Amino acid sequence: MDAGVRFAYTGNVHDKAGGSTFCHQCCENLISRDRYKLGEWNLSSRENYIGTCNNCGTSCAGFFEAAPATGALNEGESFYASTRSGIAQY
């Protein structure tokens, strides 16, 4: 945290607590991970709020869809990202 890294997590290992992403404001589990499996997904799916904590509304830095991806995007599809200046569509 002192270095500004808020969402560091272990990856691709059996470590549910260390592999999950938590809200830096309210400590809600935003994305639950265990090895390659996603569990909880507590990011908002509401338009213009995608990538925000369902509990407190704090923006989580990163690129997010309204729900966990099930595969690659098809041509013409877009995704939304929560940015410092708001929500961006790509």
C-alpha positions, 0 to 999 in steps of 0.5 A: 500500500505504501508504494501505491499498489492497492490490488495486488494478489497472488495468481494461479495458485491455491490461495483464495484469500491472497488471490482475491481482490478486495475494495480498498474503501470498505474491504468487500471481496470484489473478485474471488479467485482460487487458482484459475477459477472465479468465484464471487463477482461483487462489481457493479453491472449497472451502466456507468458504474461498471467496475465499482464496488457493489457495497460502497460504490468505490471505483476499482482500477482496472478493465471490467465487464459487467460480468466475468468473461466467458470467452473472447469478445466477438467482433463489434463487442465492447467492454467498459473500464473504470478509470480515474475520470469515470467509465470508459467504453472500449 
